[in-house]
Amino acid sequence: MEIKIVSEDKNVIEVEISNLTIAEILRVYLNEDKSVEFAAWKREHPDKSPILRVETKGKSPKKAINDAIDAISKEINNISSEVKKVK
């Protein structure tokens, strides 16, 4: 999976993510963060990679993205633990 910073400012970042599913999961988790004022992705055409735009207040956009990734990782680990218990 490729990730490329398209533009970056103090409180705004646009990141091109080659995987639409990852962009959507990040959007969901970012919108749960109170310091994130706006998080959404757009795609010019179905064969183009989505661009995730994140606007924050009180936290850098990169920190918000890293926090969302940490939350996703924790949830994945919890799900994995639960599945292992079922076996």
C-alpha positions in Angstrom: 0.0 0.0 0.0 1.3 3.4 -0.9 0.7 6.6 1.1 1.8 10.0 -0.3 1.3 13.4 1.3 -0.3 15.6 -1.4 -0.4 18.8 0.7 0.4 19.7 4.3 -0.3 22.8 6.5 -0.3 23.4 10.2 -3.9 22.1 10.7 -4.7 20.5 7.3 -3.2 17.5 5.5 -4.2 15.7 2.3 -2.9 12.2 1.9 -3.2 10.0 -1.1 -3.8 6.4 0.0 -3.8 3.6 -2.6 -6.4 1.5 -0.7 -10.0 2.8 -0.5 -10.9 0.5 2.4 -8.0 1.9 4.5 -9.0 5.5 3.6 -12.6 4.8 4.8 -11.6 3.1 8.0 -9.2 6.0 8.8 -12.0 8.5 8.1 -14.4 6.7 10.5 -11.8 6.7 13.3 -10.6 10.2 12.6 -14.2 11.5 12.9 -14.4 10.0 16.4 -11.5 12.3 17.5 -12.7 15.5 19.1 -9.7 17.5 17.8 -10.6 16.5 14.2 -12.9 19.1 12.7 -13.1 17.4 9.3 -12.0 14.1 7.8 -13.2 12.8 4.4 -11.9 11.3 1.3 -12.5 12.0 -2.3 -11.7 10.3 -5.5 -11.5 11.9 -8.9 -12.2 8.7 -10.8 -12.7 5.0 -9.8 -9.3 4.1 -11.1 -7.6 6.8 -9.1 -6.4 6.6 -5.5 -8.6 8.4 -2.9 -7.3 11.5 -1.2 -8.0 11.8 2.5 -8.3 15.3 3.9 -7.9 15.9 7.6 -8.5 19.2 9.4 -7.7 19.5 13.1 -7.8 22.0 15.9 -5.4 21.6 18.9 -3.6 18.6 17.4 -1.5 18.2 14.3 -3.2 16.2 11.5 -0.3 13.7 11.5 -0.8 13.1 15.2 -4.5 12.6 14.6 -3.8 10.1 11.9 -1.3 8.2 14.0 -3.8 8.2 16.9 -6.4 6.7 14.6 -4.0 4.1 13.4 -3.2 3.2 17.0 -6.9 2.8 17.8 -7.5 0.6 14.8 -4.5 -1.6 15.7 -5.9 -2.0 19.3 -9.3 -3.0 18.0 -7.8 -5.5 15.5 -5.8 -7.0 18.3 -8.9 -7.3 20.5 -10.9 -8.9 17.6 -8.0 -11.3 17.0 -7.9 -12.3 20.7 -11.7 -12.9 20.7 -11.4 -15.1 17.6 -8.6 -17.2 19.2 -10.8 -17.8 22.2 -13.6 -19.3 20.0 -11.3 -22.0 18.5 
